[in-house]
Amino acid sequence: MGKACVSEPSPHESREKGQAMFTAFLIKYAEIGIKGKNRYLFEDMLVHQMKLALKKCEGQFLIHKSQGRIFVEARGEFDFEEAVEGLKKVFGISGICPVVYEEDQGFEKLCERVVAYVDQVYPDKHKTFKVHSRRARKDYPKESMEINADLGEAILNAYPEMRVDVHEPEILLNVEIREKIYIYSEIIPGPGGMPVGTGGKAMLLLSGGIDSPVAGYMIAKRGVKLDAVYFHAPPYTSERARQKVVDLARTVAEYAGPIWLHIINFTDIQLYIHEKCPHEELTIIMRRYMMRIAEHIAKDTDCLGLITGESIGQVASQTMQSLAATNEVCSLPVYRPLIGFDKQEIVEVANRIGTFETSILPYEDCCTIFVAKHPVTKPNLNVIRRHEHNLDEGIEELVRTALETKELIVAGA
C-alpha cells in the first residue's frame, strides 16, 4: 500500500488556527506612557473609547488596566478580525498584541505553554527567535535573564531546527509575568495619537472634497473631539452632494466618534456676494463669511478652534495672502494640519482612512460654483474690507437667517 498524502495547512488555515487560540489582547500605547500625574486621565479615556469601539463588535469583552498596560479579555466567542479592526480605529493605541494568558502554575508548566504557543502560531519552525520576558511581579523566583535563557532552551529542545538570533530575530516572543502570565509575539500597529476627548473640541469646516475629512482625522488623532459645519447651496448643489458630506462625516466618525454636523443653507449669502462684490474676490469674501459663521457655531458649542483642510498654494484661496485674509475675521485659532502637505500625501491618507472614494464622487459643493475665471491670489486686506462694505445693507440678516435655519445631523451615533 502506498503512503497516504498529508497536505500541509495553507497559510490561511494556519492563521485561522492561530487566531482561535487567542482570547485576549494586550494594548500598547506610546505618548500616554510619558504623561505625569494626570496619566490616569488619558488611560481612562482610552479605555472608554475602546469600550465604545468594541460595543460594535460581536462578543463580550472585559477591559482592565494593570501596571502600565491595558488588557482586553473576551468573554466567550468573538470575531477576532472584527475586534482587531475596531481597535485599529481607536486613537491612543500604538500596538495591539493578541495574547495567550493563564494562571501561574510553576515554571515547568510555563515552558510547556510557550512550546505549545510556538507550535500553534508558527507551523514552519525554520525561523530565528528571541525570548524577551518582563517580570512585573517582583516576587517571581527567576530573574528576567534566567527566564529568557531557560525558555529559549525549552524551545530549542522541542524544535532543534529553530535558531536564536538576539539582534534581528524573525520571532520576538514576549512573556509578561504579572498576576497572570501573558505570552505574545505579534504586534499589530494601531493608529497612534491620543484618545479622543483628551484634547478639547474643535469645529471642522467639512466640504465634499479630499482635504477636509483628512484634516478632521488628523486633528482627532491628537485627542480632539470634532463637530463639523457644511455649507449647502441648493439648488446649485444637489441633495447627493449633501449626502456625500454626511457619508464623509460618518467615515471620519469611525475614528473620531460621533460628529455633530451643522448644515448651513448658504445660497442666499452666495448670491448676495455675487451681486455686490467684484467677481475676482468672490471666493475670498465667501470664505470669510464661512469662517464667521463657523466661528459663531463653534463658540455656541464650546469649541476651542476651527479646522480647515487648507494647504499653502494648492488653489488661489490658499496662498499666504489669502489665508491671512480669511484668518482675519476669526478670534478663535484656526488649525490647518495639512498646511505643508502635497496633494499626493493627502490622497494617501484619504485612501488609508477610507474617505477618498467618497470624496471624488462628482457632486459639486458650494466652493465650486460662482468661481471667477481669474480669482485674486494676493488679496489686499484693505481692498477686501472696503468691498465687503457693499454688503452692509443685507448681509447681517442673511447670516442670521442661515444660522436660525441650520440643520443638525449626528453622524456616526
C-alpha atoms as a printed R data frame, in Angstrom:
    type eleno elety resid chain resno       x      y       z
1   ATOM     1    CA   MET     A     1   0.000  0.000   0.000
2   ATOM     2    CA   GLY     A     2   1.210  3.469  -0.832
3   ATOM     3    CA   LYS     A     3   1.604  6.166   1.792
4   ATOM     4    CA   ALA     A     4  -1.330  8.485   2.301
5   ATOM     5    CA   CYS     A     5  -0.638 12.055   1.245
6   ATOM     6    CA   VAL     A     6  -0.809 14.530   4.123
7   ATOM     7    CA   SER     A     7  -1.075 18.086   2.870
8   ATOM     8    CA   GLU     A     8   0.464 20.999   4.752
9   ATOM     9    CA   PRO     A     9  -2.051 23.515   6.136
10  ATOM    10    CA   SER     A    10  -2.449 26.596   3.967
11  ATOM    11    CA   PRO     A    11  -1.260 29.986   5.333
12  ATOM    12    CA   HIS     A    12  -4.938 30.957   5.720
13  ATOM    13    CA   GLU     A    13  -5.729 27.776   7.673
14  ATOM    14    CA   SER     A    14  -2.646 28.252   9.848
15  ATOM    15    CA   ARG     A    15  -3.613 31.841  10.581
16  ATOM    16    CA   GLU     A    16  -7.175 30.845  11.496
17  ATOM    17    CA   LYS     A    17  -5.844 28.119  13.764
18  ATOM    18    CA   GLY     A    18  -3.510 30.637  15.425
19  ATOM    19    CA   GLN     A    19  -6.286 33.187  15.862
20  ATOM    20    CA   ALA     A    20  -8.547 30.622  17.514
21  ATOM    21    CA   MET     A    21  -6.122 30.262  20.449
22  ATOM    22    CA   PHE     A    22  -6.190 33.985  21.295
23  ATOM    23    CA   THR     A    23  -8.835 35.143  23.744
24  ATOM    24    CA   ALA     A    24  -7.276 38.455  24.774
25  ATOM    25    CA   PHE     A    25  -5.282 41.457  23.580
26  ATOM    26    CA   LEU     A    26  -2.552 43.425  25.281
27  ATOM    27    CA   ILE     A    27  -2.846 47.074  24.266
28  ATOM    28    CA   LYS     A    28   0.287 49.186  23.920
29  ATOM    29    CA   TYR     A    29   0.256 52.971  23.991
30  ATOM    30    CA   ALA     A    30   3.114 55.366  23.288
31  ATOM    31    CA   GLU     A    31   2.734 59.021  24.265
32  ATOM    32    CA   ILE     A    32   0.379 58.339  27.155
33  ATOM    33    CA   GLY     A    33   3.186 56.462  28.868
34  ATOM    34    CA   ILE     A    34   5.280 59.628  29.307
35  ATOM    35    CA   LYS     A    35   2.494 61.613  30.963
36  ATOM    36    CA   GLY     A    36   2.902 62.635  34.581
37  ATOM    37    CA   LYS     A    37   0.394 62.658  37.432
38  ATOM    38    CA   ASN     A    38  -2.532 63.059  35.017
39  ATOM    39    CA   ARG     A    39  -1.646 59.924  33.055
40  ATOM    40    CA   TYR     A    40  -4.623 58.064  34.522
41  ATOM    41    CA   LEU     A    41  -6.977 60.546  32.808
42  ATOM    42    CA   PHE     A    42  -5.594 59.577  29.398
43  ATOM    43    CA   GLU     A    43  -5.664 55.865  30.248
44  ATOM    44    CA   ASP     A    44  -9.273 56.089  31.455
45  ATOM    45    CA   MET     A    45 -10.340 57.907  28.275
46  ATOM    46    CA   LEU     A    46  -8.534 55.305  26.148
47  ATOM    47    CA   VAL     A    47 -10.394 52.519  27.972
48  ATOM    48    CA   HIS     A    48 -13.665 54.404  27.401
49  ATOM    49    CA   GLN     A    49 -13.000 54.766  23.660
50  ATOM    50    CA   MET     A    50 -12.032 51.090  23.396
51  ATOM    51    CA   LYS     A    51 -15.319 50.086  25.056
52  ATOM    52    CA   LEU     A    52 -17.242 52.191  22.525
53  ATOM    53    CA   ALA     A    53 -15.353 50.576  19.624
54  ATOM    54    CA   LEU     A    54 -15.847 47.006  20.892
55  ATOM    55    CA   LYS     A    55 -19.568 47.556  21.548
56  ATOM    56    CA   LYS     A    56 -19.993 47.398  17.769
57  ATOM    57    CA   CYS     A    57 -18.218 44.024  17.604
58  ATOM    58    CA   GLU     A    58 -19.528 40.511  18.089
59  ATOM    59    CA   GLY     A    59 -18.834 39.178  21.587
60  ATOM    60    CA   GLN     A    60 -18.440 40.460  25.153
61  ATOM    61    CA   PHE     A    61 -15.178 41.982  26.383
62  ATOM    62    CA   LEU     A    62 -13.638 42.908  29.734
63  ATOM    63    CA   ILE     A    63 -11.153 45.797  29.610
64  ATOM    64    CA   HIS     A    64  -8.864 46.485  32.569
65  ATOM    65    CA   LYS     A    65  -5.650 48.336  33.411
66  ATOM    66    CA   SER     A    66  -2.654 46.719  35.071
67  ATOM    67    CA   GLN     A    67   0.760 48.282  35.776
68  ATOM    68    CA   GLY     A    68   1.092 50.418  32.649
69  ATOM    69    CA   ARG     A    69  -0.759 48.001  30.395
70  ATOM    70    CA   ILE     A    70  -4.348 47.727  29.199
71  ATOM    71    CA   PHE     A    71  -5.806 44.272  28.612
72  ATOM    72    CA   VAL     A    72  -8.870 43.238  26.624
73  ATOM    73    CA   GLU     A    73 -10.238 39.805  27.532
74  ATOM    74    CA   ALA     A    74 -13.019 38.150  25.517
75  ATOM    75    CA   ARG     A    75 -15.844 36.568  27.477
76  ATOM    76    CA   GLY     A    76 -16.826 33.665  25.247
77  ATOM    77    CA   GLU     A    77 -16.809 33.542  21.447
78  ATOM    78    CA   PHE     A    78 -15.875 36.619  19.432
79  ATOM    79    CA   ASP     A    79 -14.858 37.651  15.926
80  ATOM    80    CA   PHE     A    80 -11.077 38.092  16.057
81  ATOM    81    CA   GLU     A    81 -10.731 40.117  12.842
82  ATOM    82    CA   GLU     A    82 -13.674 42.384  13.695
83  ATOM    83    CA   ALA     A    83 -12.278 43.120  17.165
84  ATOM    84    CA   VAL     A    84  -8.848 43.955  15.741
85  ATOM    85    CA   GLU     A    85 -10.345 46.239  13.080
86  ATOM    86    CA   GLY     A    86 -12.359 48.025  15.762
87  ATOM    87    CA   LEU     A    87  -9.316 48.581  17.977
88  ATOM    88    CA   LYS     A    88  -7.252 49.794  14.978
89  ATOM    89    CA   LYS     A    89  -9.568 52.827  14.810
90  ATOM    90    CA   VAL     A    90  -9.067 53.886  18.435
91  ATOM    91    CA   PHE     A    91  -6.651 56.803  18.694
92  ATOM    92    CA   GLY     A    92  -4.129 56.362  21.501
93  ATOM    93    CA   ILE     A    93  -3.365 52.715  20.691
94  ATOM    94    CA   SER     A    94   0.123 52.169  19.274
95  ATOM    95    CA   GLY     A    95   0.014 48.378  19.181
96  ATOM    96    CA   ILE     A    96  -2.493 45.508  19.524
97  ATOM    97    CA   CYS     A    97  -0.951 42.236  20.717
98  ATOM    98    CA   PRO     A    98  -3.031 39.029  20.553
99  ATOM    99    CA   VAL     A    99  -2.085 37.186  23.748
100 ATOM   100    CA   VAL     A   100  -2.431 33.805  25.393
101 ATOM   101    CA   TYR     A   101  -2.728 34.080  29.173
102 ATOM   102    CA   GLU     A   102  -3.045 31.679  32.079
103 ATOM   103    CA   GLU     A   103  -2.568 31.406  35.815
104 ATOM   104    CA   ASP     A   104   0.953 30.818  37.133
105 ATOM   105    CA   GLN     A   105   1.314 27.067  37.659
106 ATOM   106    CA   GLY     A   106   5.077 26.983  38.004
107 ATOM   107    CA   PHE     A   107   7.963 27.406  35.577
108 ATOM   108    CA   GLU     A   108   7.815 23.886  34.131
109 ATOM   109    CA   LYS     A   109   4.202 24.462  33.094
110 ATOM   110    CA   LEU     A   110   5.187 27.836  31.595
111 ATOM   111    CA   CYS     A   111   7.847 26.106  29.450
112 ATOM   112    CA   GLU     A   112   5.233 23.672  28.162
113 ATOM   113    CA   ARG     A   113   2.841 26.512  27.368
114 ATOM   114    CA   VAL     A   114   5.481 28.525  25.494
115 ATOM   115    CA   VAL     A   115   6.498 25.480  23.431
116 ATOM   116    CA   ALA     A   116   2.830 24.816  22.589
117 ATOM   117    CA   TYR     A   117   2.374 28.500  21.642
118 ATOM   118    CA   VAL     A   118   5.285 28.343  19.184
119 ATOM   119    CA   ASP     A   119   3.901 25.137  17.690
120 ATOM   120    CA   GLN     A   120   0.424 26.562  17.147
121 ATOM   121    CA   VAL     A   121   1.372 30.014  15.860
122 ATOM   122    CA   TYR     A   122   4.381 29.043  13.719
123 ATOM   123    CA   PRO     A   123   3.844 25.801  11.737
124 ATOM   124    CA   ASP     A   124   7.133 26.471   9.886
125 ATOM   125    CA   LYS     A   125   9.850 26.018  12.503
126 ATOM   126    CA   HIS     A   126  12.753 27.101  10.289
127 ATOM   127    CA   LYS     A   127  12.902 30.526  11.917
128 ATOM   128    CA   THR     A   128  15.091 32.543  14.238
129 ATOM   129    CA   PHE     A   129  13.742 33.721  17.567
130 ATOM   130    CA   LYS     A   130  14.445 35.627  20.745
131 ATOM   131    CA   VAL     A   131  12.675 35.439  24.111
132 ATOM   132    CA   HIS     A   132  12.021 38.700  25.937
133 ATOM   133    CA   SER     A   133  10.489 38.425  29.393
134 ATOM   134    CA   ARG     A   134   9.135 41.177  31.608
135 ATOM   135    CA   ARG     A   135   8.895 40.336  35.297
136 ATOM   136    CA   ALA     A   136   6.317 42.828  36.571
137 ATOM   137    CA   ARG     A   137   5.748 40.554  39.571
138 ATOM   138    CA   LYS     A   138   8.979 41.003  41.503
139 ATOM   139    CA   ASP     A   139   8.421 38.012  43.804
140 ATOM   140    CA   TYR     A   140   8.738 35.600  40.860
141 ATOM   141    CA   PRO     A   141  11.577 33.155  41.687
142 ATOM   142    CA   LYS     A   142  13.569 33.683  38.465
143 ATOM   143    CA   GLU     A   143  15.246 36.835  37.102
144 ATOM   144    CA   SER     A   144  14.344 38.034  33.593
145 ATOM   145    CA   MET     A   145  17.655 36.933  32.035
146 ATOM   146    CA   GLU     A   146  17.281 33.456  33.531
147 ATOM   147    CA   ILE     A   147  13.699 33.210  32.273
148 ATOM   148    CA   ASN     A   148  14.832 34.195  28.753
149 ATOM   149    CA   ALA     A   149  17.616 31.582  28.724
150 ATOM   150    CA   ASP     A   150  15.520 28.734  30.163
151 ATOM   151    CA   LEU     A   151  12.517 29.351  27.873
152 ATOM   152    CA   GLY     A   152  14.873 29.604  24.873
153 ATOM   153    CA   GLU     A   153  16.425 26.272  25.842
154 ATOM   154    CA   ALA     A   154  12.976 24.651  26.088
155 ATOM   155    CA   ILE     A   155  12.076 25.874  22.585
156 ATOM   156    CA   LEU     A   156  15.371 24.635  21.106
157 ATOM   157    CA   ASN     A   157  14.955 21.228  22.750
158 ATOM   158    CA   ALA     A   158  11.464 20.910  21.260
159 ATOM   159    CA   TYR     A   159  12.357 22.325  17.824
160 ATOM   160    CA   PRO     A   160  16.062 21.886  17.039
161 ATOM   161    CA   GLU     A   161  15.582 23.435  13.581
162 ATOM   162    CA   MET     A   162  14.930 26.836  15.178
163 ATOM   163    CA   ARG     A   163  17.830 29.203  15.900
164 ATOM   164    CA   VAL     A   164  18.394 32.010  18.382
165 ATOM   165    CA   ASP     A   165  19.121 35.483  16.993
166 ATOM   166    CA   VAL     A   166  19.218 38.195  19.664
167 ATOM   167    CA   HIS     A   167  19.776 41.048  17.177
168 ATOM   168    CA   GLU     A   168  17.253 40.594  14.339
169 ATOM   169    CA   PRO     A   169  15.002 37.635  15.182
170 ATOM   170    CA   GLU     A   170  12.121 36.654  12.928
171 ATOM   171    CA   ILE     A   171  10.086 35.898  16.061
172 ATOM   172    CA   LEU     A   172  10.267 38.059  19.178
173 ATOM   173    CA   LEU     A   173   8.498 36.012  21.839
174 ATOM   174    CA   ASN     A   174   7.300 38.192  24.715
175 ATOM   175    CA   VAL     A   175   6.434 36.746  28.103
176 ATOM   176    CA   GLU     A   176   4.984 39.076  30.737
177 ATOM   177    CA   ILE     A   177   4.743 37.754  34.290
178 ATOM   178    CA   ARG     A   178   2.045 39.571  36.232
179 ATOM   179    CA   GLU     A   179  -0.870 38.328  38.327
180 ATOM   180    CA   LYS     A   180  -1.322 36.083  35.280
181 ATOM   181    CA   ILE     A   181   1.245 35.141  32.651
182 ATOM   182    CA   TYR     A   182   0.831 36.624  29.167
183 ATOM   183    CA   ILE     A   183   2.510 35.273  26.014
184 ATOM   184    CA   TYR     A   184   2.540 37.124  22.677
185 ATOM   185    CA   SER     A   185   4.728 37.581  19.602
186 ATOM   186    CA   GLU     A   186   2.735 39.743  17.181
187 ATOM   187    CA   ILE     A   187   2.208 43.494  17.449
188 ATOM   188    CA   ILE     A   188  -0.498 44.779  15.104
189 ATOM   189    CA   PRO     A   189   0.088 48.514  14.546
190 ATOM   190    CA   GLY     A   190  -2.550 50.844  15.980
191 ATOM   191    CA   PRO     A   191  -3.299 54.376  14.753
192 ATOM   192    CA   GLY     A   192  -1.219 56.115  17.448
193 ATOM   193    CA   GLY     A   193  -2.118 59.582  18.651
194 ATOM   194    CA   MET     A   194  -4.094 60.451  21.776
195 ATOM   195    CA   PRO     A   195  -7.550 59.267  22.932
196 ATOM   196    CA   VAL     A   196 -10.397 61.380  21.541
197 ATOM   197    CA   GLY     A   197 -11.781 63.585  24.285
198 ATOM   198    CA   THR     A   198  -8.463 64.434  25.946
199 ATOM   199    CA   GLY     A   199  -7.701 67.465  23.747
200 ATOM   200    CA   GLY     A   200 -10.874 69.568  23.838
201 ATOM   201    CA   LYS     A   201 -13.258 70.129  20.924
202 ATOM   202    CA   ALA     A   202 -12.952 71.934  17.573
203 ATOM   203    CA   MET     A   203 -15.194 72.789  14.613
204 ATOM   204    CA   LEU     A   204 -14.267 71.255  11.238
205 ATOM   205    CA   LEU     A   205 -15.254 73.098   8.041
206 ATOM   206    CA   LEU     A   206 -16.244 69.988   6.099
207 ATOM   207    CA   SER     A   207 -16.672 70.173   2.339
208 ATOM   208    CA   GLY     A   208 -17.159 67.305  -0.066
209 ATOM   209    CA   GLY     A   209 -13.504 67.383  -1.117
210 ATOM   210    CA   ILE     A   210 -10.481 65.239  -0.343
211 ATOM   211    CA   ASP     A   211  -8.737 67.571   2.103
212 ATOM   212    CA   SER     A   212 -11.157 68.486   4.891
213 ATOM   213    CA   PRO     A   213 -12.012 64.911   6.024
214 ATOM   214    CA   VAL     A   214  -8.273 64.184   6.269
215 ATOM   215    CA   ALA     A   215  -7.763 67.390   8.279
216 ATOM   216    CA   GLY     A   216 -10.506 66.325  10.686
217 ATOM   217    CA   TYR     A   217  -8.980 62.862  11.042
218 ATOM   218    CA   MET     A   218  -5.548 64.303  11.826
219 ATOM   219    CA   ILE     A   219  -6.790 66.718  14.481
220 ATOM   220    CA   ALA     A   220  -8.972 63.989  16.046
221 ATOM   221    CA   LYS     A   221  -5.833 61.838  16.195
222 ATOM   222    CA   ARG     A   222  -4.419 64.358  18.671
223 ATOM   223    CA   GLY     A   223  -7.328 63.712  21.035
224 ATOM   224    CA   VAL     A   224  -9.681 66.458  19.829
225 ATOM   225    CA   LYS     A   225 -13.423 65.800  19.632
226 ATOM   226    CA   LEU     A   226 -14.960 67.016  16.351
227 ATOM   227    CA   ASP     A   227 -18.043 68.989  15.447
228 ATOM   228    CA   ALA     A   228 -18.443 69.959  11.782
229 ATOM   229    CA   VAL     A   229 -20.171 72.547   9.609
230 ATOM   230    CA   TYR     A   230 -21.120 72.096   5.947
231 ATOM   231    CA   PHE     A   231 -22.260 74.919   3.645
232 ATOM   232    CA   HIS     A   232 -25.029 73.717   1.347
233 ATOM   233    CA   ALA     A   233 -26.206 75.796  -1.641
234 ATOM   234    CA   PRO     A   234 -29.418 74.384  -3.125
235 ATOM   235    CA   PRO     A   235 -30.408 74.278  -5.931
236 ATOM   236    CA   TYR     A   236 -26.837 74.821  -7.170
237 ATOM   237    CA   THR     A   237 -25.631 71.904  -5.059
238 ATOM   238    CA   SER     A   238 -27.691 68.715  -5.145
239 ATOM   239    CA   GLU     A   239 -29.105 66.504  -2.414
240 ATOM   240    CA   ARG     A   240 -26.499 63.941  -3.466
241 ATOM   241    CA   ALA     A   241 -23.739 66.467  -2.675
242 ATOM   242    CA   ARG     A   242 -25.231 66.920   0.801
243 ATOM   243    CA   GLN     A   243 -25.457 63.145   1.338
244 ATOM   244    CA   LYS     A   244 -21.850 62.803   0.218
245 ATOM   245    CA   VAL     A   245 -20.750 65.111   3.061
246 ATOM   246    CA   VAL     A   246 -22.891 63.205   5.581
247 ATOM   247    CA   ASP     A   247 -21.213 59.973   4.413
248 ATOM   248    CA   LEU     A   248 -17.762 61.553   4.805
249 ATOM   249    CA   ALA     A   249 -18.648 62.659   8.330
250 ATOM   250    CA   ARG     A   250 -19.730 59.103   9.165
251 ATOM   251    CA   THR     A   251 -16.438 57.693   7.878
252 ATOM   252    CA   VAL     A   252 -14.375 60.158   9.930
253 ATOM   253    CA   ALA     A   253 -16.644 59.373  12.921
254 ATOM   254    CA   GLU     A   254 -15.431 55.751  12.813
255 ATOM   255    CA   TYR     A   255 -12.168 57.153  14.219
256 ATOM   256    CA   ALA     A   256 -13.299 60.374  15.914
257 ATOM   257    CA   GLY     A   257 -16.558 59.245  17.497
258 ATOM   258    CA   PRO     A   258 -19.985 60.812  16.814
259 ATOM   259    CA   ILE     A   259 -19.780 64.134  14.933
260 ATOM   260    CA   TRP     A   260 -22.447 66.830  15.246
261 ATOM   261    CA   LEU     A   261 -22.767 68.063  11.660
262 ATOM   262    CA   HIS     A   262 -24.306 71.543  11.261
263 ATOM   263    CA   ILE     A   263 -25.676 72.119   7.736
264 ATOM   264    CA   ILE     A   264 -25.951 75.778   6.705
265 ATOM   265    CA   ASN     A   265 -28.032 76.944   3.729
266 ATOM   266    CA   PHE     A   266 -25.512 79.292   2.103
267 ATOM   267    CA   THR     A   267 -27.321 80.016  -1.187
268 ATOM   268    CA   ASP     A   268 -28.722 83.488  -0.425
269 ATOM   269    CA   ILE     A   269 -25.427 84.662   1.063
270 ATOM   270    CA   GLN     A   270 -23.525 83.486  -2.010
271 ATOM   271    CA   LEU     A   271 -25.958 85.142  -4.404
272 ATOM   272    CA   TYR     A   272 -25.787 88.416  -2.467
273 ATOM   273    CA   ILE     A   273 -21.967 88.399  -2.501
274 ATOM   274    CA   HIS     A   274 -22.049 87.550  -6.219
275 ATOM   275    CA   GLU     A   275 -24.321 90.533  -6.844
276 ATOM   276    CA   LYS     A   276 -22.472 93.114  -4.733
277 ATOM   277    CA   CYS     A   277 -18.749 92.280  -4.855
278 ATOM   278    CA   PRO     A   278 -16.062 92.104  -7.588
279 ATOM   279    CA   HIS     A   279 -16.031 88.638  -9.129
280 ATOM   280    CA   GLU     A   280 -12.294 88.083  -8.734
281 ATOM   281    CA   GLU     A   281 -12.784 88.448  -4.951
282 ATOM   282    CA   LEU     A   282 -15.849 86.181  -4.653
283 ATOM   283    CA   THR     A   283 -14.017 83.154  -3.251
284 ATOM   284    CA   ILE     A   284 -12.124 85.122  -0.596
285 ATOM   285    CA   ILE     A   285 -15.196 87.024   0.600
286 ATOM   286    CA   MET     A   286 -17.346 83.875   0.620
287 ATOM   287    CA   ARG     A   287 -14.698 82.066   2.667
288 ATOM   288    CA   ARG     A   288 -14.535 84.969   5.112
289 ATOM   289    CA   TYR     A   289 -18.268 84.598   5.719
290 ATOM   290    CA   MET     A   290 -17.943 80.830   6.057
291 ATOM   291    CA   MET     A   291 -15.315 81.388   8.747
292 ATOM   292    CA   ARG     A   292 -17.522 83.924  10.540
293 ATOM   293    CA   ILE     A   293 -20.500 81.548  10.552
294 ATOM   294    CA   ALA     A   294 -18.368 78.538  11.561
295 ATOM   295    CA   GLU     A   295 -16.860 80.526  14.435
296 ATOM   296    CA   HIS     A   296 -20.313 81.629  15.608
297 ATOM   297    CA   ILE     A   297 -21.449 77.981  15.806
298 ATOM   298    CA   ALA     A   298 -18.117 76.958  17.356
299 ATOM   299    CA   LYS     A   299 -18.478 79.447  20.196
300 ATOM   300    CA   ASP     A   300 -22.081 78.357  20.801
301 ATOM   301    CA   THR     A   301 -20.974 74.711  21.086
302 ATOM   302    CA   ASP     A   302 -17.873 75.250  23.275
303 ATOM   303    CA   CYS     A   303 -15.367 74.517  20.516
304 ATOM   304    CA   LEU     A   304 -11.859 75.855  21.089
305 ATOM   305    CA   GLY     A   305 -10.870 76.351  17.456
306 ATOM   306    CA   LEU     A   306 -11.674 75.861  13.773
307 ATOM   307    CA   ILE     A   307 -10.184 73.194  11.479
308 ATOM   308    CA   THR     A   308  -9.709 73.531   7.718
309 ATOM   309    CA   GLY     A   309  -8.087 71.355   5.062
310 ATOM   310    CA   GLU     A   310  -6.041 74.158   3.517
311 ATOM   311    CA   SER     A   311  -2.537 73.629   2.135
312 ATOM   312    CA   ILE     A   312  -0.297 76.520   1.105
313 ATOM   313    CA   GLY     A   313  -0.528 77.302  -2.605
314 ATOM   314    CA   GLN     A   314  -2.876 74.464  -3.536
315 ATOM   315    CA   VAL     A   315  -5.506 76.832  -5.002
316 ATOM   316    CA   ALA     A   316  -5.980 80.604  -5.299
317 ATOM   317    CA   SER     A   317  -7.719 80.879  -1.925
318 ATOM   318    CA   GLN     A   318  -4.835 79.108  -0.172
319 ATOM   319    CA   THR     A   319  -1.912 81.442  -0.857
320 ATOM   320    CA   MET     A   320  -0.305 83.034   2.187
321 ATOM   321    CA   GLN     A   321  -2.106 86.300   1.440
322 ATOM   322    CA   SER     A   322  -5.461 84.557   1.009
323 ATOM   323    CA   LEU     A   323  -5.064 82.591   4.229
324 ATOM   324    CA   ALA     A   324  -4.247 85.813   6.065
325 ATOM   325    CA   ALA     A   325  -7.424 87.372   4.644
326 ATOM   326    CA   THR     A   326  -9.655 84.515   5.831
327 ATOM   327    CA   ASN     A   327  -7.881 84.327   9.198
328 ATOM   328    CA   GLU     A   328  -8.529 87.972   9.924
329 ATOM   329    CA   VAL     A   329 -12.250 87.522  10.622
330 ATOM   330    CA   CYS     A   330 -11.674 84.881  13.350
331 ATOM   331    CA   SER     A   331 -10.806 85.297  17.000
332 ATOM   332    CA   LEU     A   332 -10.577 81.528  17.580
333 ATOM   333    CA   PRO     A   333  -7.395 79.757  16.438
334 ATOM   334    CA   VAL     A   334  -7.600 78.063  13.023
335 ATOM   335    CA   TYR     A   335  -5.885 74.668  12.844
336 ATOM   336    CA   ARG     A   336  -4.585 73.611   9.419
337 ATOM   337    CA   PRO     A   337  -2.945 70.182   9.831
338 ATOM   338    CA   LEU     A   338  -2.356 69.810   6.054
339 ATOM   339    CA   ILE     A   339  -0.664 73.173   5.603
340 ATOM   340    CA   GLY     A   340   2.647 71.706   4.375
341 ATOM   341    CA   PHE     A   341   1.298 68.575   2.647
342 ATOM   342    CA   ASP     A   342   1.498 67.853  -1.074
343 ATOM   343    CA   LYS     A   343  -1.769 66.727  -2.666
344 ATOM   344    CA   GLN     A   344  -0.474 63.186  -3.129
345 ATOM   345    CA   GLU     A   345   0.340 62.938   0.572
346 ATOM   346    CA   ILE     A   346  -3.233 63.997   1.399
347 ATOM   347    CA   VAL     A   347  -4.630 61.454  -1.077
348 ATOM   348    CA   GLU     A   348  -2.578 58.680   0.544
349 ATOM   349    CA   VAL     A   349  -4.085 59.426   3.965
350 ATOM   350    CA   ALA     A   350  -7.594 59.693   2.435
351 ATOM   351    CA   ASN     A   351  -7.164 56.247   0.876
352 ATOM   352    CA   ARG     A   352  -5.921 54.796   4.145
353 ATOM   353    CA   ILE     A   353  -8.851 56.078   6.224
354 ATOM   354    CA   GLY     A   354 -11.494 55.281   3.598
355 ATOM   355    CA   THR     A   355 -12.678 58.769   2.569
356 ATOM   356    CA   PHE     A   356 -11.056 59.083  -0.872
357 ATOM   357    CA   GLU     A   357 -13.605 57.181  -2.977
358 ATOM   358    CA   THR     A   358 -16.464 59.192  -1.470
359 ATOM   359    CA   SER     A   359 -14.605 62.497  -1.839
360 ATOM   360    CA   ILE     A   360 -14.113 62.065  -5.594
361 ATOM   361    CA   LEU     A   361 -17.803 61.459  -6.336
362 ATOM   362    CA   PRO     A   362 -18.666 64.110  -8.975
363 ATOM   363    CA   TYR     A   363 -21.100 66.254  -6.988
364 ATOM   364    CA   GLU     A   364 -20.311 69.967  -6.766
365 ATOM   365    CA   ASP     A   365 -20.029 71.777  -3.440
366 ATOM   366    CA   CYS     A   366 -20.666 75.473  -2.824
367 ATOM   367    CA   CYS     A   367 -16.962 76.314  -3.281
368 ATOM   368    CA   THR     A   368 -17.021 75.145  -6.901
369 ATOM   369    CA   ILE     A   369 -19.925 77.310  -8.048
370 ATOM   370    CA   PHE     A   370 -19.735 81.073  -8.738
371 ATOM   371    CA   VAL     A   371 -15.988 80.679  -9.258
372 ATOM   372    CA   ALA     A   372 -14.232 83.577 -11.015
373 ATOM   373    CA   LYS     A   373 -12.196 82.848 -14.140
374 ATOM   374    CA   HIS     A   374  -9.250 84.739 -12.660
375 ATOM   375    CA   PRO     A   375  -9.575 84.768  -8.847
376 ATOM   376    CA   VAL     A   376  -7.294 87.081  -6.910
377 ATOM   377    CA   THR     A   377  -4.294 85.203  -5.478
378 ATOM   378    CA   LYS     A   378  -2.782 88.031  -3.426
379 ATOM   379    CA   PRO     A   379  -5.762 89.855  -1.948
380 ATOM   380    CA   ASN     A   380  -5.183 93.235  -0.350
381 ATOM   381    CA   LEU     A   381  -6.911 93.250   3.033
382 ATOM   382    CA   ASN     A   382  -7.844 96.928   2.859
383 ATOM   383    CA   VAL     A   383  -9.463 96.410  -0.547
384 ATOM   384    CA   ILE     A   384 -11.333 93.293   0.653
385 ATOM   385    CA   ARG     A   385 -12.661 95.145   3.716
386 ATOM   386    CA   ARG     A   386 -13.779 98.078   1.536
387 ATOM   387    CA   HIS     A   387 -15.635 95.834  -0.886
388 ATOM   388    CA   GLU     A   388 -17.303 93.956   1.978
389 ATOM   389    CA   HIS     A   389 -18.996 97.248   2.906
390 ATOM   390    CA   ASN     A   390 -21.044 96.769  -0.284
391 ATOM   391    CA   LEU     A   391 -22.833 94.048   1.691
392 ATOM   392    CA   ASP     A   392 -23.729 96.171   4.723
393 ATOM   393    CA   GLU     A   393 -27.355 96.626   3.782
394 ATOM   394    CA   GLY     A   394 -28.429 92.982   3.865
395 ATOM   395    CA   ILE     A   395 -25.671 90.580   4.900
396 ATOM   396    CA   GLU     A   396 -26.333 90.503   8.659
397 ATOM   397    CA   GLU     A   397 -29.962 89.484   8.137
398 ATOM   398    CA   LEU     A   398 -28.911 86.746   5.672
399 ATOM   399    CA   VAL     A   399 -26.333 85.387   8.121
400 ATOM   400    CA   ARG     A   400 -28.895 85.441  10.952
401 ATOM   401    CA   THR     A   401 -31.401 83.537   8.800
402 ATOM   402    CA   ALA     A   402 -28.760 80.958   7.810
403 ATOM   403    CA   LEU     A   403 -27.924 80.327  11.467
404 ATOM   404    CA   GLU     A   404 -31.572 80.133  12.527
405 ATOM   405    CA   THR     A   405 -32.450 77.629   9.782
406 ATOM   406    CA   LYS     A   406 -29.393 75.357  10.088
407 ATOM   407    CA   GLU     A   407 -29.944 71.617  10.204
408 ATOM   408    CA   LEU     A   408 -28.220 69.315  12.691
409 ATOM   409    CA   ILE     A   409 -27.284 65.694  11.975
410 ATOM   410    CA   VAL     A   410 -25.357 63.429  14.345
411 ATOM   411    CA   ALA     A   411 -23.039 61.354  12.139
412 ATOM   412    CA   GLY     A   412 -21.761 58.064  13.477
413 ATOM   413    CA   ALA     A   413 -24.058 57.879  16.502
